[in-house]
Amino acid sequence: MDAPKDPRHPANHGNRVVEPASQTEVDHRRGEQAGETDELLGVPTTPALPNAMASGMVKGGLIGAVVGAVLLTPLAFANILDLDLPVRLVIVWIAGAAAGAALGGVFFGGAKAEMENPENDQYLYADGPSDDRRQGPGLD
């Protein structure tokens, strides 16, 4: 494939031209990638997660479980299947905690990983740098 003529050539991506990297740069990037891989959290039966994402998922899951249980508590006061109130409370707390933990874990796992990503410092918005937006939900 000839780069200037064939739009499918790897050097032509959209409107920008990808500059070839030197072997030193390639080795440096591979070293960084290997270092990041060493910091991953996981075992062979679970997906590997960066430390920031794993801590965000755990903290977000706990926060979400509590919030979900509290939000669904009013549903226990509906007379469902003629069950006693304590049984209905347990049912809605378990359902709310499960839903809240799933939502909180996914949201805070991604948010924490994005907050700690140093590459996000380079992005600028119309009203200035993104540093003031990276304060996050306070999971530190």
C-alpha positions as CSV (number, residue, x, y, z in Angstrom):
1,M,0.0,0.0,0.0
2,D,1.2,3.4,-0.9
3,A,0.5,5.8,2.0
4,P,-0.4,9.0,0.1
5,K,-2.7,7.2,-2.3
6,D,-4.5,4.5,-0.2
7,P,-6.8,5.9,2.5
8,R,-6.7,2.6,4.3
9,H,-3.0,2.9,5.0
10,P,-2.2,3.1,8.7
11,A,-0.4,6.4,8.3
12,N,-3.6,8.0,7.1
13,H,-6.2,8.2,9.9
14,G,-8.8,10.8,9.2
15,N,-7.3,14.2,8.8
16,R,-4.1,13.6,10.7
17,V,-0.9,11.8,9.6
18,V,0.6,9.4,12.2
19,E,4.3,9.9,12.5
20,P,6.4,6.8,12.8
21,A,7.9,6.4,16.3
22,S,11.6,5.7,16.9
23,Q,12.6,2.4,18.4
24,T,13.6,4.2,21.6
25,E,10.1,5.6,21.9
26,V,8.5,2.2,21.2
27,D,10.7,0.6,23.9
28,H,9.8,3.4,26.3
29,R,6.1,2.9,25.7
30,R,6.3,-0.9,26.0
31,G,8.2,-0.4,29.3
32,E,5.4,1.9,30.5
33,Q,2.8,-0.6,29.5
34,A,4.6,-3.4,31.3
35,G,4.8,-1.3,34.4
36,E,1.0,-0.6,34.2
37,T,0.4,-4.3,33.8
38,D,2.4,-5.1,36.9
39,E,0.1,-2.8,38.9
40,L,-3.1,-4.6,37.8
41,L,-5.4,-6.1,40.4
42,G,-6.9,-9.5,39.7
43,V,-6.4,-13.2,39.7
44,P,-6.6,-15.6,36.8
45,T,-10.4,-16.1,37.2
46,T,-11.2,-12.4,37.3
47,P,-10.6,-9.6,34.9
48,A,-7.6,-7.4,35.7
49,L,-8.4,-4.0,37.0
50,P,-6.1,-1.0,37.6
51,N,-5.8,-0.2,41.3
52,A,-7.8,3.1,41.0
53,M,-10.7,1.3,39.3
54,A,-10.8,-1.5,41.8
55,S,-10.9,0.8,44.8
56,G,-13.5,2.9,43.1
57,M,-15.6,-0.1,42.4
58,V,-15.4,-1.3,46.0
59,K,-16.1,2.1,47.6
60,G,-18.8,2.8,45.0
61,G,-20.4,-0.5,45.5
62,L,-20.6,0.0,49.3
63,I,-22.0,3.5,48.9
64,G,-24.4,2.4,46.2
65,A,-25.7,-0.5,48.3
66,V,-26.5,1.7,51.2
67,V,-28.2,4.3,48.9
68,G,-30.1,1.7,47.0
69,A,-31.4,0.1,50.2
70,V,-32.5,3.4,51.6
71,L,-34.2,4.5,48.4
72,L,-36.2,1.3,48.1
73,T,-37.3,1.2,51.8
74,P,-40.6,3.0,51.1
75,L,-41.7,0.1,48.8
76,A,-41.7,-2.2,51.9
77,F,-44.8,-0.4,53.2
78,A,-46.8,-1.5,50.2
79,N,-48.9,-4.6,51.1
80,I,-47.2,-7.1,48.8
81,L,-48.3,-10.8,48.9
82,D,-49.6,-10.4,52.5
83,L,-46.1,-10.6,53.9
84,D,-45.1,-9.2,57.3
85,L,-43.4,-5.8,57.3
86,P,-40.0,-7.2,58.4
87,V,-40.0,-9.7,55.6
88,R,-40.9,-7.0,53.1
89,L,-38.1,-4.7,54.5
90,V,-35.5,-7.5,54.1
91,I,-36.7,-8.1,50.5
92,V,-36.5,-4.5,49.4
93,W,-33.2,-3.9,51.2
94,I,-31.6,-6.8,49.5
95,A,-33.0,-5.7,46.1
96,G,-32.0,-2.1,46.6
97,A,-28.5,-3.0,47.9
98,A,-27.9,-5.3,44.9
99,A,-29.1,-2.6,42.4
100,G,-27.3,0.2,44.1
101,A,-24.0,-1.8,44.4
102,A,-24.1,-2.6,40.7
103,L,-24.7,1.0,39.7
104,G,-22.3,2.5,42.3
105,G,-19.5,0.0,41.4
106,V,-19.7,0.7,37.7
107,F,-20.0,4.5,38.0
108,F,-17.4,5.0,40.7
109,G,-15.0,2.5,39.2
110,G,-15.0,4.4,36.0
111,A,-15.0,7.8,37.6
112,K,-12.0,7.0,39.9
113,A,-10.0,5.6,37.1
114,E,-10.7,8.7,35.0
115,M,-9.8,11.0,37.9
116,E,-6.4,9.3,38.3
117,N,-5.6,9.1,34.6
118,P,-2.7,11.6,34.0
119,E,-3.5,11.8,30.3
120,N,-6.7,13.7,31.1
121,D,-4.6,16.7,32.2
122,Q,-4.0,17.6,28.6
123,Y,-7.6,18.1,27.7
124,L,-8.9,21.7,27.6
125,Y,-12.5,22.8,27.6
126,A,-13.9,26.0,26.2
127,D,-13.8,27.7,29.7
128,G,-10.3,26.5,30.6
129,P,-8.2,23.5,31.8
130,S,-9.9,20.5,33.2
131,D,-8.1,20.5,36.6
132,D,-11.1,22.0,38.4
133,R,-13.4,19.2,37.0
134,R,-11.1,16.4,38.3
135,Q,-11.9,16.9,42.0
136,G,-14.4,14.1,41.6
137,P,-16.9,12.6,44.1
138,G,-14.3,12.5,47.0
139,L,-13.4,8.9,47.1
140,D,-9.8,9.4,48.4
